[in-house]
Amino acid sequence: MKRTRSIRRMIYVDQEAQGRRRINLTRKLIVALLTSLSFAFIVSIPSVSDMEGFRVYMIVFLLFGTPPIFLIGIPSSILLDKWLAPVLKKNKVYFMGIHVIAYAMVGFLGTYLYLFALNIGKVIEVREVLFMTLYGIIAAVLFFFIDIGIKVLVQARNANNEQR
């Protein structure tokens, strides 16, 4: 595959077994949207005893959780898919394990960078934001599982369409 520095290079990923495979950016946007909604719902569950508190937490987590999921989650997901593509050939257990660890690391670092940006460059100690990075790890791993789920659904739909 010829090296170019265009958006097309970012959209297409070279895969040996499948030739040229297109990364569906629309799918990544849908995954980010579903991740934002499900993340806000999941982390708001502890306040479910008070319905008003649940709604407030849901709105707060949507407001503060959606931008990093879109701004950090989509590009890092594309990069991780590209870098970790050879792992898919070895074993599904390795695939899941390595991807979950990689997404968790990106969630930790992404949350730390996002909080650093929100604090306008002030130095933040890790122990101050350790609890918040747990939310980032949850969101990143959730992004991965939703991405895999949608990818499987799309492949099943395409296989069903080819049989017709």
GULUMPA-773995 format. One record per residue: residue number from 0; x, y, z of N, C-alpha, C, O in turn; residue in three letters. Coordinates in nm, 3 decimals, always signed. Example, Ala and Ser with C-alpha at 12.3 -4.5 7.8 and 13.67 -1.06 7.14 Angstrom:
// residues 2
<0 <+1.319 -0.569 +0.780> <+1.230 -0.450 +0.780> <+1.320 -0.330 +0.780> <+1.424 -0.332 +0.846> "ALA">,
<1 <+1.285 -0.225 +0.708> <+1.367 -0.106 +0.714> <+1.290 +0.003 +0.787> <+1.341 +0.114 +0.804> "SER">,
// end
This chain:
// residues 164
<0 <+0.084 -0.118 +0.000> <+0.000 +0.000 +0.000> <+0.089 +0.124 +0.000> <+0.183 +0.133 +0.078> "MET">,
<1 <+0.059 +0.216 -0.086> <+0.136 +0.339 -0.099> <+0.112 +0.430 +0.021> <-0.001 +0.447 +0.066> "LYS">,
<2 <+0.221 +0.488 +0.073> <+0.208 +0.578 +0.188> <+0.164 +0.716 +0.140> <+0.228 +0.777 +0.055> "ARG">,
<3 <+0.056 +0.763 +0.196> <+0.010 +0.899 +0.169> <-0.016 +0.967 +0.301> <-0.031 +0.901 +0.404> "THR">,
<4 <-0.021 +1.098 +0.298> <-0.045 +1.175 +0.420> <-0.182 +1.240 +0.416> <-0.198 +1.354 +0.459> "ARG">,
<5 <-0.278 +1.170 +0.367> <-0.411 +1.228 +0.356> <-0.505 +1.162 +0.456> <-0.468 +1.071 +0.531> "SER">,
<6 <-0.627 +1.209 +0.455> <-0.729 +1.151 +0.542> <-0.756 +1.007 +0.500> <-0.788 +0.922 +0.584> "ILE">,
<7 <-0.743 +0.980 +0.371> <-0.765 +0.844 +0.323> <-0.672 +0.745 +0.392> <-0.712 +0.633 +0.422> "ARG">,
<8 <-0.550 +0.786 +0.419> <-0.454 +0.700 +0.488> <-0.502 +0.670 +0.630> <-0.483 +0.560 +0.681> "ARG">,
<9 <-0.565 +0.768 +0.693> <-0.616 +0.747 +0.827> <-0.739 +0.656 +0.826> <-0.762 +0.580 +0.919> "MET">,
<10 <-0.819 +0.665 +0.720> <-0.942 +0.587 +0.714> <-0.913 +0.441 +0.681> <-0.982 +0.352 +0.731> "ILE">,
<11 <-0.815 +0.416 +0.597> <-0.785 +0.280 +0.557> <-0.670 +0.225 +0.639> <-0.571 +0.294 +0.665> "TYR">,
<12 <-0.684 +0.100 +0.677> <-0.581 +0.033 +0.754> <-0.535 -0.087 +0.673> <-0.616 -0.162 +0.620> "VAL">,
<13 <-0.404 -0.105 +0.665> <-0.350 -0.216 +0.589> <-0.359 -0.344 +0.672> <-0.302 -0.351 +0.781> "ASP">,
<14 <-0.428 -0.441 +0.622> <-0.439 -0.570 +0.689> <-0.397 -0.676 +0.589> <-0.447 -0.680 +0.477> "GLN">,
<15 <-0.304 -0.763 +0.629> <-0.251 -0.863 +0.538> <-0.357 -0.961 +0.491> <-0.368 -0.988 +0.371> "GLU">,
<16 <-0.436 -1.014 +0.582> <-0.532 -1.119 +0.547> <-0.649 -1.065 +0.465> <-0.698 -1.134 +0.377> "ALA">,
<17 <-0.693 -0.946 +0.493> <-0.812 -0.894 +0.428> <-0.782 -0.791 +0.320> <-0.876 -0.738 +0.260> "GLN">,
<18 <-0.657 -0.762 +0.293> <-0.626 -0.657 +0.198> <-0.655 -0.522 +0.259> <-0.611 -0.493 +0.370> "GLY">,
<19 <-0.730 -0.440 +0.188> <-0.764 -0.307 +0.238> <-0.896 -0.313 +0.311> <-0.998 -0.353 +0.254> "ARG">,
<20 <-0.894 -0.273 +0.434> <-1.015 -0.276 +0.516> <-1.046 -0.135 +0.563> <-0.958 -0.065 +0.614> "ARG">,
<21 <-1.168 -0.093 +0.545> <-1.205 +0.043 +0.581> <-1.251 +0.050 +0.726> <-1.333 -0.030 +0.770> "ARG">,
<22 <-1.197 +0.146 +0.797> <-1.246 +0.173 +0.932> <-1.368 +0.262 +0.916> <-1.358 +0.371 +0.860> "ILE">,
<23 <-1.478 +0.217 +0.963> <-1.601 +0.292 +0.948> <-1.607 +0.398 +1.057> <-1.636 +0.368 +1.173> "ASN">,
<24 <-1.581 +0.522 +1.019> <-1.582 +0.631 +1.116> <-1.722 +0.656 +1.170> <-1.739 +0.702 +1.283> "LEU">,
<25 <-1.822 +0.626 +1.088> <-1.959 +0.639 +1.136> <-1.983 +0.542 +1.251> <-2.049 +0.576 +1.349> "THR">,
<26 <-1.929 +0.421 +1.237> <-1.943 +0.323 +1.345> <-1.875 +0.372 +1.472> <-1.929 +0.355 +1.581> "ARG">,
<27 <-1.758 +0.433 +1.459> <-1.688 +0.484 +1.577> <-1.767 +0.597 +1.644> <-1.770 +0.606 +1.766> "LYS">,
<28 <-1.831 +0.682 +1.565> <-1.914 +0.788 +1.622> <-2.035 +0.731 +1.695> <-2.072 +0.779 +1.802> "LEU">,
<29 <-2.096 +0.628 +1.637> <-2.210 +0.563 +1.703> <-2.164 +0.496 +1.832> <-2.234 +0.501 +1.933> "ILE">,
<30 <-2.047 +0.432 +1.826> <-1.993 +0.367 +1.946> <-1.967 +0.472 +2.055> <-1.997 +0.448 +2.172> "VAL">,
<31 <-1.913 +0.586 +2.017> <-1.886 +0.692 +2.115> <-2.016 +0.744 +2.177> <-2.023 +0.768 +2.297> "ALA">,
<32 <-2.118 +0.761 +2.095> <-2.248 +0.807 +2.147> <-2.309 +0.705 +2.243> <-2.354 +0.740 +2.351> "LEU">,
<33 <-2.309 +0.578 +2.202> <-2.363 +0.473 +2.290> <-2.280 +0.459 +2.417> <-2.335 +0.433 +2.524> "LEU">,
<34 <-2.149 +0.475 +2.405> <-2.063 +0.468 +2.523> <-2.094 +0.582 +2.619> <-2.101 +0.561 +2.740> "THR">,
<35 <-2.113 +0.702 +2.567> <-2.146 +0.816 +2.652> <-2.275 +0.793 +2.729> <-2.282 +0.817 +2.850> "SER">,
<36 <-2.377 +0.746 +2.659> <-2.506 +0.723 +2.723> <-2.499 +0.609 +2.825> <-2.548 +0.622 +2.937> "LEU">,
<37 <-2.437 +0.499 +2.786> <-2.431 +0.385 +2.879> <-2.337 +0.413 +2.996> <-2.363 +0.368 +3.107> "SER">,
<38 <-2.228 +0.487 +2.972> <-2.137 +0.524 +3.081> <-2.209 +0.611 +3.183> <-2.198 +0.587 +3.304> "PHE">,
<39 <-2.282 +0.711 +3.136> <-2.355 +0.798 +3.228> <-2.459 +0.719 +3.307> <-2.480 +0.744 +3.425> "ALA">,
<40 <-2.524 +0.625 +3.241> <-2.625 +0.543 +3.309> <-2.560 +0.452 +3.413> <-2.608 +0.443 +3.526> "PHE">,
<41 <-2.451 +0.386 +3.376> <-2.386 +0.289 +3.466> <-2.329 +0.357 +3.590> <-2.348 +0.308 +3.701> "ILE">,
<42 <-2.259 +0.468 +3.572> <-2.198 +0.532 +3.689> <-2.300 +0.610 +3.772> <-2.269 +0.653 +3.883> "VAL">,
<43 <-2.420 +0.630 +3.719> <-2.526 +0.695 +3.797> <-2.610 +0.595 +3.875> <-2.691 +0.636 +3.958> "SER">,
<44 <-2.591 +0.467 +3.852> <-2.671 +0.364 +3.919> <-2.659 +0.369 +4.071> <-2.760 +0.347 +4.138> "ILE">,
<45 <-2.542 +0.397 +4.130> <-2.537 +0.401 +4.278> <-2.634 +0.500 +4.341> <-2.668 +0.485 +4.459> "PRO">,
<46 <-2.679 +0.600 +4.268> <-2.774 +0.697 +4.325> <-2.917 +0.667 +4.283> <-3.002 +0.757 +4.283> "SER">,
<47 <-2.946 +0.542 +4.248> <-3.078 +0.507 +4.197> <-3.185 +0.511 +4.306> <-3.304 +0.516 +4.274> "VAL">,
<48 <-3.148 +0.510 +4.433> <-3.248 +0.517 +4.540> <-3.321 +0.651 +4.539> <-3.437 +0.660 +4.578> "SER">,
<49 <-3.253 +0.754 +4.495> <-3.313 +0.887 +4.483> <-3.320 +0.920 +4.334> <-3.218 +0.949 +4.272> "ASP">,
<50 <-3.440 +0.918 +4.277> <-3.455 +0.937 +4.133> <-3.408 +1.075 +4.088> <-3.353 +1.089 +3.979> "MET">,
<51 <-3.430 +1.175 +4.171> <-3.384 +1.310 +4.135> <-3.232 +1.314 +4.130> <-3.174 +1.375 +4.040> "GLU">,
<52 <-3.166 +1.249 +4.227> <-3.021 +1.241 +4.227> <-2.968 +1.164 +4.108> <-2.863 +1.198 +4.053> "GLY">,
<53 <-3.040 +1.059 +4.067> <-3.001 +0.981 +3.950> <-3.000 +1.068 +3.826> <-2.907 +1.061 +3.746> "PHE">,
<54 <-3.104 +1.149 +3.809> <-3.111 +1.237 +3.692> <-2.999 +1.340 +3.692> <-2.938 +1.367 +3.588> "ARG">,
<55 <-2.971 +1.396 +3.809> <-2.864 +1.497 +3.818> <-2.729 +1.435 +3.784> <-2.652 +1.491 +3.707> "VAL">,
<56 <-2.701 +1.318 +3.843> <-2.575 +1.250 +3.813> <-2.566 +1.212 +3.666> <-2.460 +1.221 +3.605> "TYR">,
<57 <-2.677 +1.168 +3.610> <-2.679 +1.131 +3.469> <-2.643 +1.251 +3.382> <-2.563 +1.239 +3.289> "MET">,
<58 <-2.699 +1.367 +3.411> <-2.669 +1.488 +3.334> <-2.524 +1.530 +3.354> <-2.456 +1.567 +3.258> "ILE">,
<59 <-2.476 +1.524 +3.478> <-2.337 +1.564 +3.505> <-2.240 +1.472 +3.433> <-2.144 +1.520 +3.372> "VAL">,
<60 <-2.263 +1.342 +3.439> <-2.173 +1.249 +3.371> <-2.183 +1.261 +3.220> <-2.084 +1.239 +3.150> "PHE">,
<61 <-2.300 +1.294 +3.168> <-2.311 +1.318 +3.024> <-2.233 +1.444 +2.984> <-2.164 +1.445 +2.882> "LEU">,
<62 <-2.245 +1.550 +3.065> <-2.176 +1.675 +3.032> <-2.024 +1.661 +3.040> <-1.953 +1.711 +2.953> "LEU">,
<63 <-1.975 +1.595 +3.144> <-1.831 +1.585 +3.161> <-1.770 +1.459 +3.100> <-1.649 +1.453 +3.082> "PHE">,
<64 <-1.851 +1.360 +3.067> <-1.799 +1.237 +3.011> <-1.799 +1.230 +2.860> <-1.717 +1.160 +2.801> "GLY">,
<65 <-1.890 +1.302 +2.797> <-1.902 +1.293 +2.651> <-1.784 +1.355 +2.577> <-1.734 +1.292 +2.483> "THR">,
<66 <-1.735 +1.475 +2.612> <-1.622 +1.531 +2.535> <-1.497 +1.443 +2.532> <-1.440 +1.425 +2.425> "PRO">,
<67 <-1.451 +1.388 +2.646> <-1.331 +1.304 +2.634> <-1.357 +1.174 +2.559> <-1.266 +1.120 +2.496> "PRO">,
<68 <-1.479 +1.123 +2.565> <-1.509 +1.000 +2.490> <-1.499 +1.027 +2.341> <-1.448 +0.944 +2.266> "ILE">,
<69 <-1.546 +1.143 +2.297> <-1.537 +1.176 +2.155> <-1.397 +1.222 +2.116> <-1.344 +1.180 +2.013> "PHE">,
<70 <-1.336 +1.309 +2.197> <-1.208 +1.368 +2.160> <-1.088 +1.277 +2.183> <-0.989 +1.284 +2.110> "LEU">,
<71 <-1.096 +1.192 +2.283> <-0.985 +1.102 +2.313> <-1.018 +0.959 +2.270> <-0.931 +0.887 +2.220> "ILE">,
<72 <-1.143 +0.919 +2.289> <-1.181 +0.780 +2.263> <-1.174 +0.738 +2.118> <-1.121 +0.632 +2.087> "GLY">,
<73 <-1.226 +0.820 +2.029> <-1.229 +0.781 +1.888> <-1.088 +0.775 +1.828> <-1.054 +0.673 +1.768> "ILE">,
<74 <-1.005 +0.880 +1.842> <-0.869 +0.869 +1.785> <-0.786 +0.757 +1.848> <-0.714 +0.685 +1.778> "PRO">,
<75 <-0.796 +0.741 +1.979> <-0.717 +0.635 +2.042> <-0.769 +0.498 +2.002> <-0.690 +0.404 +1.991> "SER">,
<76 <-0.898 +0.483 +1.981> <-0.953 +0.356 +1.935> <-0.902 +0.321 +1.795> <-0.868 +0.206 +1.768> "SER">,
<77 <-0.896 +0.420 +1.707> <-0.844 +0.396 +1.573> <-0.697 +0.356 +1.579> <-0.655 +0.263 +1.511> "ILE">,
<78 <-0.619 +0.427 +1.661> <-0.477 +0.393 +1.674> <-0.457 +0.256 +1.736> <-0.372 +0.179 +1.690> "LEU">,
<79 <-0.532 +0.224 +1.840> <-0.518 +0.093 +1.903> <-0.560 -0.019 +1.808> <-0.497 -0.125 +1.806> "LEU">,
<80 <-0.665 +0.003 +1.730> <-0.705 -0.097 +1.631> <-0.594 -0.121 +1.529> <-0.571 -0.234 +1.487> "ASP">,
<81 <-0.527 -0.014 +1.491> <-0.420 -0.025 +1.392> <-0.297 -0.094 +1.453> <-0.239 -0.183 +1.391> "LYS">,
<82 <-0.258 -0.054 +1.572> <-0.138 -0.108 +1.634> <-0.156 -0.252 +1.681> <-0.062 -0.332 +1.675> "TRP">,
<83 <-0.274 -0.286 +1.726> <-0.297 -0.418 +1.782> <-0.363 -0.514 +1.684> <-0.412 -0.620 +1.725> "LEU">,
<84 <-0.367 -0.481 +1.556> <-0.428 -0.568 +1.455> <-0.360 -0.705 +1.447> <-0.431 -0.804 +1.428> "ALA">,
<85 <-0.228 -0.717 +1.459> <-0.167 -0.851 +1.452> <-0.209 -0.944 +1.566> <-0.201 -1.066 +1.551> "PRO">,
<86 <-0.253 -0.891 +1.677> <-0.294 -0.974 +1.791> <-0.419 -1.054 +1.758> <-0.439 -1.162 +1.812> "VAL">,
<87 <-0.502 -1.002 +1.668> <-0.627 -1.069 +1.632> <-0.601 -1.206 +1.573> <-0.682 -1.297 +1.590> "LEU">,
<88 <-0.488 -1.223 +1.505> <-0.459 -1.349 +1.438> <-0.420 -1.459 +1.535> <-0.438 -1.577 +1.505> "LYS">,
<89 <-0.368 -1.424 +1.651> <-0.313 -1.524 +1.742> <-0.422 -1.600 +1.818> <-0.433 -1.722 +1.804> "LYS">,
<90 <-0.499 -1.530 +1.896> <-0.593 -1.597 +1.985> <-0.696 -1.495 +2.032> <-0.663 -1.378 +2.054> "ASN">,
<91 <-0.820 -1.538 +2.048> <-0.923 -1.444 +2.093> <-0.904 -1.402 +2.238> <-0.937 -1.290 +2.275> "LYS">,
<92 <-0.849 -1.493 +2.320> <-0.825 -1.458 +2.460> <-0.717 -1.350 +2.468> <-0.731 -1.253 +2.543> "VAL">,
<93 <-0.609 -1.367 +2.391> <-0.505 -1.264 +2.385> <-0.563 -1.134 +2.333> <-0.533 -1.026 +2.385> "TYR">,
<94 <-0.645 -1.145 +2.229> <-0.707 -1.027 +2.170> <-0.785 -0.947 +2.274> <-0.766 -0.826 +2.287> "PHE">,
<95 <-0.872 -1.016 +2.347> <-0.953 -0.947 +2.447> <-0.867 -0.892 +2.560> <-0.883 -0.777 +2.601> "MET">,
<96 <-0.776 -0.974 +2.610> <-0.692 -0.932 +2.723> <-0.604 -0.813 +2.691> <-0.599 -0.716 +2.768> "GLY">,
<97 <-0.534 -0.819 +2.579> <-0.444 -0.710 +2.542> <-0.522 -0.584 +2.512> <-0.480 -0.474 +2.549> "ILE">,
<98 <-0.635 -0.597 +2.444> <-0.715 -0.479 +2.413> <-0.774 -0.415 +2.539> <-0.775 -0.292 +2.551> "HIS">,
<99 <-0.822 -0.497 +2.631> <-0.878 -0.441 +2.755> <-0.770 -0.368 +2.833> <-0.794 -0.259 +2.884> "VAL">,
<100 <-0.650 -0.426 +2.841> <-0.540 -0.360 +2.911> <-0.501 -0.231 +2.841> <-0.479 -0.128 +2.906> "ILE">,
<101 <-0.492 -0.234 +2.707> <-0.454 -0.114 +2.631> <-0.559 -0.005 +2.646> <-0.525 +0.112 +2.665> "ALA">,
<102 <-0.686 -0.041 +2.636> <-0.792 +0.059 +2.652> <-0.796 +0.114 +2.794> <-0.822 +0.233 +2.813> "TYR">,
<103 <-0.769 +0.029 +2.893> <-0.766 +0.076 +3.032> <-0.652 +0.176 +3.051> <-0.669 +0.277 +3.120> "ALA">,
<104 <-0.537 +0.149 +2.990> <-0.425 +0.243 +3.000> <-0.459 +0.376 +2.933> <-0.428 +0.482 +2.986> "MET">,
<105 <-0.521 +0.368 +2.817> <-0.562 +0.491 +2.748> <-0.666 +0.566 +2.830> <-0.664 +0.689 +2.835> "VAL">,
<106 <-0.758 +0.493 +2.893> <-0.858 +0.557 +2.979> <-0.795 +0.628 +3.097> <-0.836 +0.738 +3.132> "GLY">,
<107 <-0.695 +0.565 +3.158> <-0.625 +0.627 +3.271> <-0.552 +0.753 +3.226> <-0.568 +0.860 +3.286> "PHE">,
<108 <-0.471 +0.741 +3.120> <-0.394 +0.857 +3.072> <-0.485 +0.965 +3.015> <-0.461 +1.084 +3.036> "LEU">,
<109 <-0.588 +0.924 +2.942> <-0.680 +1.022 +2.884> <-0.754 +1.102 +2.990> <-0.775 +1.222 +2.975> "GLY">,
<110 <-0.795 +1.035 +3.097> <-0.862 +1.106 +3.206> <-0.768 +1.203 +3.274> <-0.805 +1.315 +3.307> "THR">,
<111 <-0.645 +1.158 +3.295> <-0.547 +1.246 +3.359> <-0.522 +1.369 +3.272> <-0.515 +1.480 +3.324> "TYR">,
<112 <-0.507 +1.350 +3.141> <-0.485 +1.464 +3.050> <-0.608 +1.554 +3.043> <-0.595 +1.677 +3.039> "LEU">,
<113 <-0.727 +1.495 +3.043> <-0.850 +1.574 +3.039> <-0.864 +1.659 +3.165> <-0.900 +1.776 +3.158> "TYR">,
<114 <-0.836 +1.600 +3.280> <-0.844 +1.677 +3.405> <-0.734 +1.783 +3.412> <-0.755 +1.890 +3.468> "LEU">,
<115 <-0.618 +1.753 +3.355> <-0.510 +1.852 +3.347> <-0.555 +1.970 +3.262> <-0.529 +2.086 +3.296> "PHE">,
<116 <-0.623 +1.942 +3.150> <-0.673 +2.049 +3.062> <-0.785 +2.128 +3.131> <-0.793 +2.250 +3.116> "ALA">,
<117 <-0.872 +2.060 +3.206> <-0.979 +2.130 +3.276> <-0.925 +2.221 +3.386> <-0.985 +2.324 +3.416> "LEU">,
<118 <-0.814 +2.183 +3.446> <-0.752 +2.264 +3.551> <-0.656 +2.368 +3.494> <-0.580 +2.429 +3.569> "ASN">,
<119 <-0.659 +2.389 +3.365> <-0.582 +2.490 +3.294> <-0.433 +2.478 +3.326> <-0.367 +2.577 +3.361> "ILE">,
<120 <-0.382 +2.359 +3.315> <-0.239 +2.338 +3.325> <-0.182 +2.328 +3.464> <-0.061 +2.314 +3.479> "GLY">,
<121 <-0.263 +2.335 +3.567> <-0.211 +2.319 +3.702> <-0.162 +2.176 +3.720> <-0.219 +2.082 +3.665> "LYS">,
<122 <-0.058 +2.160 +3.797> <-0.005 +2.027 +3.823> <-0.103 +1.955 +3.916> <-0.143 +2.006 +4.020> "VAL">,
<123 <-0.139 +1.835 +3.875> <-0.234 +1.756 +3.952> <-0.161 +1.634 +4.007> <-0.089 +1.566 +3.934> "ILE">,
<124 <-0.179 +1.607 +4.133> <-0.122 +1.487 +4.191> <-0.211 +1.368 +4.158> <-0.333 +1.379 +4.153> "GLU">,
<125 <-0.147 +1.254 +4.134> <-0.222 +1.136 +4.093> <-0.322 +1.093 +4.199> <-0.433 +1.051 +4.166> "VAL">,
<126 <-0.285 +1.104 +4.325> <-0.378 +1.060 +4.430> <-0.505 +1.145 +4.436> <-0.608 +1.099 +4.482> "ARG">,
<127 <-0.497 +1.269 +4.388> <-0.615 +1.356 +4.386> <-0.716 +1.312 +4.280> <-0.837 +1.329 +4.297> "GLU">,
<128 <-0.667 +1.258 +4.172> <-0.755 +1.223 +4.061> <-0.765 +1.073 +4.038> <-0.820 +1.029 +3.937> "VAL">,
<129 <-0.714 +0.994 +4.130> <-0.715 +0.849 +4.113> <-0.858 +0.795 +4.101> <-0.884 +0.707 +4.019> "LEU">,
<130 <-0.949 +0.849 +4.181> <-1.088 +0.805 +4.173> <-1.149 +0.843 +4.038> <-1.225 +0.766 +3.981> "PHE">,
<131 <-1.115 +0.960 +3.988> <-1.168 +1.004 +3.859> <-1.112 +0.921 +3.744> <-1.181 +0.897 +3.645> "MET">,
<132 <-0.987 +0.877 +3.757> <-0.930 +0.794 +3.650> <-0.999 +0.658 +3.643> <-0.999 +0.594 +3.538> "THR">,
<133 <-1.057 +0.615 +3.753> <-1.137 +0.492 +3.750> <-1.255 +0.509 +3.654> <-1.289 +0.416 +3.581> "LEU">,
<134 <-1.317 +0.625 +3.655> <-1.424 +0.653 +3.559> <-1.372 +0.647 +3.415> <-1.439 +0.595 +3.326> "TYR">,
<135 <-1.253 +0.700 +3.393> <-1.194 +0.695 +3.260> <-1.166 +0.553 +3.214> <-1.187 +0.520 +3.097> "GLY">,
<136 <-1.119 +0.471 +3.305> <-1.093 +0.331 +3.271> <-1.223 +0.259 +3.239> <-1.230 +0.182 +3.143> "ILE">,
<137 <-1.327 +0.284 +3.318> <-1.458 +0.223 +3.292> <-1.509 +0.266 +3.154> <-1.558 +0.183 +3.078> "ILE">,
<138 <-1.499 +0.395 +3.123> <-1.548 +0.445 +2.994> <-1.469 +0.386 +2.878> <-1.527 +0.350 +2.775> "ALA">,
<139 <-1.337 +0.374 +2.893> <-1.254 +0.321 +2.784> <-1.283 +0.174 +2.758> <-1.295 +0.132 +2.643> "ALA">,
<140 <-1.293 +0.096 +2.863> <-1.322 -0.047 +2.846> <-1.464 -0.066 +2.793> <-1.488 -0.155 +2.711> "VAL">,
<141 <-1.557 +0.015 +2.838> <-1.693 +0.011 +2.785> <-1.694 +0.046 +2.636> <-1.766 -0.017 +2.558> "LEU">,
<142 <-1.614 +0.144 +2.596> <-1.600 +0.181 +2.455> <-1.554 +0.059 +2.375> <-1.608 +0.032 +2.267> "PHE">,
<143 <-1.456 -0.013 +2.426> <-1.403 -0.131 +2.357> <-1.511 -0.237 +2.340> <-1.529 -0.291 +2.231> "PHE">,
<144 <-1.583 -0.269 +2.448> <-1.683 -0.374 +2.440> <-1.800 -0.335 +2.349> <-1.853 -0.420 +2.277> "PHE">,
<145 <-1.840 -0.210 +2.351> <-1.947 -0.166 +2.261> <-1.898 -0.169 +2.116> <-1.973 -0.207 +2.026> "ILE">,
<146 <-1.773 -0.131 +2.094> <-1.715 -0.136 +1.959> <-1.712 -0.279 +1.907> <-1.748 -0.304 +1.792> "ASP">,
<147 <-1.669 -0.372 +1.990> <-1.666 -0.513 +1.950> <-1.807 -0.563 +1.921> <-1.830 -0.633 +1.823> "ILE">,
<148 <-1.902 -0.527 +2.007> <-2.040 -0.570 +1.987> <-2.099 -0.519 +1.857> <-2.165 -0.594 +1.784> "GLY">,
<149 <-2.076 -0.393 +1.827> <-2.129 -0.337 +1.702> <-2.056 -0.396 +1.582> <-2.118 -0.421 +1.478> "ILE">,
<150 <-1.927 -0.420 +1.596> <-1.851 -0.482 +1.487> <-1.905 -0.622 +1.456> <-1.918 -0.659 +1.339> "LYS">,
<151 <-1.936 -0.699 +1.559> <-1.993 -0.833 +1.540> <-2.131 -0.825 +1.476> <-2.162 -0.904 +1.387> "VAL">,
<152 <-2.213 -0.730 +1.519> <-2.346 -0.713 +1.458> <-2.336 -0.675 +1.311> <-2.413 -0.726 +1.229> "LEU">,
<153 <-2.243 -0.588 +1.277> <-2.226 -0.547 +1.137> <-2.176 -0.664 +1.054> <-2.223 -0.684 +0.941> "VAL">,
<154 <-2.082 -0.742 +1.107> <-2.033 -0.859 +1.033> <-2.143 -0.962 +1.013> <-2.152 -1.023 +0.907> "GLN">,
<155 <-2.227 -0.983 +1.115> <-2.338 -1.077 +1.101> <-2.438 -1.029 +0.997> <-2.489 -1.107 +0.918> "ALA">,
<156 <-2.465 -0.899 +0.998> <-2.557 -0.844 +0.898> <-2.500 -0.857 +0.757> <-2.573 -0.893 +0.664> "ARG">,
<157 <-2.370 -0.829 +0.741> <-2.308 -0.842 +0.610> <-2.306 -0.987 +0.563> <-2.329 -1.014 +0.445> "ASN">,
<158 <-2.280 -1.081 +0.654> <-2.282 -1.223 +0.618> <-2.423 -1.266 +0.579> <-2.440 -1.346 +0.487> "ALA">,
<159 <-2.523 -1.214 +0.648> <-2.662 -1.246 +0.617> <-2.701 -1.189 +0.481> <-2.773 -1.253 +0.405> "ASN">,
<160 <-2.653 -1.068 +0.449> <-2.682 -1.008 +0.319> <-2.614 -1.082 +0.206> <-2.668 -1.090 +0.096> "ASN">,
<161 <-2.494 -1.137 +0.231> <-2.423 -1.212 +0.127> <-2.490 -1.345 +0.098> <-2.482 -1.394 -0.015> "GLU">,
<162 <-2.557 -1.404 +0.196> <-2.625 -1.532 +0.176> <-2.749 -1.516 +0.090> <-2.792 -1.612 +0.026> "GLN">,
<163 <-2.807 -1.400 +0.089> <-2.930 -1.377 +0.012> <-2.905 -1.370 -0.133> <-2.998 -1.352 -0.211> "ARG">,
// end
